Amino acid sequence: MPIAVLAVLLFFLGVFLTEVCAIADEAEQVVTVTAKRYEYNPNTITVKKGIPVVLEFTSLDRLHGFSCPGLAIRTDIAPGKVATLRFVPQKAGTFPFHCDNFCGSGHEGMTGTIVVTE
């Protein structure tokens, strides 16, 4: 195969792979969530069914937890670190989440919802 043909093929392969990677990155929804006594911000997270989601958590004060039993996802959120949680929602609906590491007298109110749309 002549070098010019090979160079053209490699060029188009590179363009194709770049486009595929860009599409994959665009399809992933990233949501930044902060946790502090006794709240999450945001406390309502809206995502789409079948679209990959990355939740990036930071704690502003102490160890917190994040548990969403309806979507079977959970992580610890330690201060000074980013906790990353990846998932693909497979069903539409509203799913409550809560802190599952006791953080003080307002702990039971540290809740929110993930809304998965079609």
FENDA-V763709 format. One record per residue. N is the residue number from 0. RES is the residue in three letters. PHI is phi in radians with two decimals (none if undefined). OMEGA is omega in whole degrees, 0 to 359 (* if undefined). BURIAL is + if it has 16 or more other ideal C-beta (glycine too) atoms within 10 Angstrom, else -. Layout:
BEGIN
n-><N N>
res-><RES RES>
phi-><PHI PHI>
omega-><OMEGA OMEGA>
burial-><BURIAL BURIAL>
END
This chain:
BEGIN
n-><0 1 2 3 4 5 6 7 8 9 10 11 12 13 14 15 16 17 18 19 20 21 22 23 24 25 26 27 28 29 30 31 32 33 34 35 36 37 38 39 40 41 42 43 44 45 46 47 48 49 50 51 52 53 54 55 56 57 58 59 60 61 62 63 64 65 66 67 68 69 70 71 72 73 74 75 76 77 78 79 80 81 82 83 84 85 86 87 88 89 90 91 92 93 94 95 96 97 98 99 100 101 102 103 104 105 106 107 108 109 110 111 112 113 114 115 116 117>
res-><MET PRO ILE ALA VAL LEU ALA VAL LEU LEU PHE PHE LEU GLY VAL PHE LEU THR GLU VAL CYS ALA ILE ALA ASP GLU ALA GLU GLN VAL VAL THR VAL THR ALA LYS ARG TYR GLU TYR ASN PRO ASN THR ILE THR VAL LYS LYS GLY ILE PRO VAL VAL LEU GLU PHE THR SER LEU ASP ARG LEU HIS GLY PHE SER CYS PRO GLY LEU ALA ILE ARG THR ASP ILE ALA PRO GLY LYS VAL ALA THR LEU ARG PHE VAL PRO GLN LYS ALA GLY THR PHE PRO PHE HIS CYS ASP ASN PHE CYS GLY SER GLY HIS GLU GLY MET THR GLY THR ILE VAL VAL THR GLU>
phi-><none -1.08 -1.04 -1.10 -1.16 -1.08 -1.09 -1.13 -1.09 -1.11 -1.06 -1.17 -1.11 -1.08 -1.09 -1.07 -1.12 -1.09 -1.15 -1.08 -1.12 -1.13 -1.12 -1.09 -1.13 -1.17 -1.29 -1.51 -1.63 -1.85 -2.17 -1.63 -2.22 -1.83 -2.15 -2.72 -0.94 -2.20 -2.69 -1.92 -2.31 -1.34 -1.76 -2.19 -2.07 -1.91 -2.35 -1.91 -1.00 1.45 -1.71 -1.03 -2.15 -2.13 -1.72 -1.99 -1.78 -2.34 -1.81 -1.61 -2.54 -2.73 -1.19 -2.22 -2.17 -2.35 -2.36 -2.22 -1.03 -1.12 -1.92 0.98 -2.21 -2.82 -2.75 -1.64 -2.16 -1.69 -1.08 1.42 -2.30 -1.79 -1.70 -1.90 -2.23 -1.90 -2.79 -2.15 -1.14 -1.81 -2.50 -1.40 2.57 -1.99 -2.16 -1.25 -2.26 -2.72 -1.40 -2.01 -2.06 -0.95 -2.22 2.29 -1.17 -1.74 -0.93 -1.11 -1.61 -1.47 -2.40 -3.03 -2.43 -1.86 -1.83 -1.83 -1.71 -1.24>
omega-><179 182 180 179 178 179 179 179 178 178 181 175 178 178 180 181 177 179 179 179 179 179 180 179 180 184 182 179 179 179 177 182 173 178 173 178 354 185 169 175 0 177 170 181 180 181 180 177 176 180 179 182 172 174 179 185 168 176 180 184 186 177 174 174 174 180 175 185 182 177 178 177 182 173 169 180 182 178 178 180 174 175 182 181 180 176 175 181 184 180 178 177 178 187 180 172 182 173 180 170 185 185 176 188 177 185 185 179 181 186 176 180 169 178 178 180 178 *>
burial-><- - - - - - - - - - - - - - - - - - - - - - - - - - - - - - - - + + + + + + + + - - - - + - + - - - - - + - + - + + + - - - - + + + + + - + + - + - + - + - - - - - + - + - - - + - - - - - + - + + + + + - + - - - + - - + - + + + - + - ->
END
